[in-house]
Amino acid sequence: MMKLQTVQQIMHKHPITVQCQTPLTQIIATLIETQQSQLPVINKSNTLIGMVSLIDCQKALLNSAYHCDQPVNVNDVMTKDFINLTADEALSEVAIKTLTRTENVFLVLQEEKLIGILKRVDLLVELNNNLALCTPAR
């Protein structure tokens, strides 16, 4: 049986974010420097408006290189399709909720403000730890 844990117990507080008008080249540098696969995108009032991933950047760079266009900014490549979590959600529920999603970072919101992120790898670690607590059936 899984021990009851919540998102708040394993989320990363104060995540790195990027502003919506940030140039793509700067986003890529931030992703590489911080070794993140995705970053939350916020507007000037610190409201979450999207996510940008390595794949989003790769597509944009490929397109820019092919057409010899100048690289775009994050607004042009970010996705607005992402899952929101709350800090008090049970990890078991989150594991089910995120099962069909492809992203590796999930956003934790409180009153529509970003308060943290949950990385899929951290969720997997906790699920694996719970499995280790199981005793074989007799």
N, C-alpha and C positions, 0 to 999 in steps of 0.2 A: 504494500500500500504506500502511495506517495505521501511524504510529509507535506503539510500545507505550507507553501511558500508563496510570497507575492512578488510582483514585479519590482516593488520598491527595494526588496532585499538584494537584488542583483543588478539593478539598472545602474548605468553610468550617469551620474549627475553632472550638470554643467557641460553638456556636449559642445563640441566645436560646431559652429554654424557659419553659414556664408550669407552675405547680403544678396538680394535679388538682382542687383545690377553688376555684380562682380564679373569681370572678364573670364572667359573660359580658361585661358592660360593660367590665371591665378588660381582658379578652382582646381585644376589639374595639379598644380604645384602643392596646394594644400592637401589634396587627397594622397599624393605620394609622400609628402613630408610626415603626415600623421598616420600613414599606413591604414587609412580608412577606405572602405569600399563604397560608402555612401555618406552624404552630408545633408543635414536639414538646411532648407533655404528659408530665410526670414525676410520680412520687409522692414522699412524704416521704423515702424512701431513695434518691432520685435514679435510680430505675429507670424506664425508658421504658415508658409504658402506652398511648400513643395519639398521634394527631395531630388538630389542630383547624385548620380552614380558614375562609377568608372565606365560602365557601358554607355551611358548617356554621353559622356565626354568622348569616348572612342568614336561613336557614330558621328558626332558633330565634327571632330577633327578629320575623319575620313572624308566627309562631305566637303569640308572647307578645303582640304588638300586637293581633292578631285576637281573642284570648280575654281580653285585658286582664290577663294573668298577669304576675307578676314575672319578670324575666329569670332564667334558670337559671345554673348554673355549668358549667365546661368538661366535667366528667364526663358531663353529660347530653347533650352535643352532639358530643363527639370521636368519631373513628373509630378502630377497632382494626385496620382492614384497610390495611396499608401494607407497602411493600417495605423490607427491610433490605439494606444493602450492607456490604461490608467494605472497609477501606482499600486492600487489595492487589488488589482486583478490577480487571481491565482495563476501560478505558472502552469498548472495542469490545463487550465482553460486557454491560456495563451498558446500552449503547445498545439492544441486542437485548432484554435482560431487561425494560426499562422501556417498550418500544415500545407496548404495549397499555394502559398505565396512564394515568390522567388527571391524577394529581397532578404538581405542578411542583417538589416538594421531596422528596428521598429521604434516608432516615436512614442514617448510617454508624455501625455498632456494632462494638465490640471487647469480647469477653467480656460480652455483654449490656448494656454501658454505652454511652451515646451519646457519640461522640467528634467528630462533625461532621455536616454536611449537604452534600448535592450538589444544586445547583439545576439543573433541566433546561436553563435558558438557558446555564449554564456548559458543560454537556455539548454543547449545540448549537454553541457557539463553538469548542470543540475539534474537533468533527466537521468543521465548516466550515474550520478551519485545516488539517486533514488533507487535505481536498479540494483546497485551494490548493496543496498540495505535490505533487499528482499531475501527471504530465506526460502530455500527450496521446499516444495511441497513434499510431504512424507507419504 
